[in-house]
Amino acid sequence: MPHKIVKHAKNYLVRSSRYAPLLSLNKRVYDAMELVIRSTLGSVPGVKAVYLCHGIANGEIYPGLSDFDLAVVFDDPEPPTFYDRFRRRWLSLKRVVPISDISLMTVREFEEWQHIGGGWDPLDEVRHWRLIAGTELRYPDAHLDSDHATMDRMQWSLGHFQNLMGIAIKEEPKSPLMAIIARRQLHKCFWNAVTATHGKYMKLRGHRNRIRAWMSDHPSLPEVNAIQSMYDNRFTSGAVTTLRFDVTALAWTILDDSLRNTPLVNRALPIPRASGAPEPVVNALEVEERMSAYRDSILEMIAPQVESVILSSTGTVRGYVLYIVLRDGLTQAELADALRDIRAIHRVFDDPWFNEHFPAGIPIICSRTMFLARLQTGRSSLHYFHHFRRVLHGPDPYMESIEARSDTIDT
């Protein structure tokens, strides 16, 4: 019953918020929910700070569509005990409050994050979080021009670009609000991917300010005008079915150009060395056989546009990634056409088995430069990728990069 009430309330908030007077009123609902979050999570023993992150932290609320993203910093000598205690409060809270993402970290972890990066958000974005409970633990002098900060922005941009790619090639879950949600996600993921390519935009607080600054620096583009028209209409109209490919192709071009001019992308990759023979993954042959069929379908449709197809694993039976590396030099129109074909192919393979074994839910479709940037910004060692990857088609850009530039060993 509570689930149905929340669902109906969400539908009401979305549909009624197209009218300005009701939009202002509906935003007050989020103010009330913020107070509930503050009192419920801020009072958990061990919690030192609760931060509200991203859009809502900056007052950018779309009632019924916006979720609360939270970062919780705690101090407890027995973290597992704290997790159990916190989980009980959180489970009761999320039944009625739309909490999308929550990051839990110790005080020490938060301090290390601010020193060396590699956390949930770029350090630029951490500056724009809003403290809603506890004590301020952020350092006032974050080094936003360091290599760590640059790597974090690259990772943030690539992550949102992957979300944008999901909008382009994956079928949306059926729902009464499907079109509205798809338009908003298209807008949000495009701008998060594009504005993170330069620290100049990330220094600004909020989505609107970053978009305004980016648009003032660039010529008028039809794809940008189209998604901004969706935004102006509160995502109630817009040809998302056709626009998704053109917008993703534009983001590809912008991101690829930015990464090409980022020296860190061409930094030498470490050569992983194992102390013994890696244990084979038990279902590797089954996964390779299925992905070979995926590869065959891709090559049948867009072989001239494809440079490489690579299957990799994190060493677990449900931790696979399929990389489809497209050739450099493709025009935006050619990229958009390739994405249309990949979407048609992916519909055939997008079944429970694929989503169970490939946590991303879609292949990682990228340029050679994006591929190398992903390896540079990975949160874990390259050991599993190095030993378990299978090149299903074309050259191996990873090994080519190793042979050309690497002079270090990661054991």
Disulfide bonds with the S-S distance in Angstrom:
none
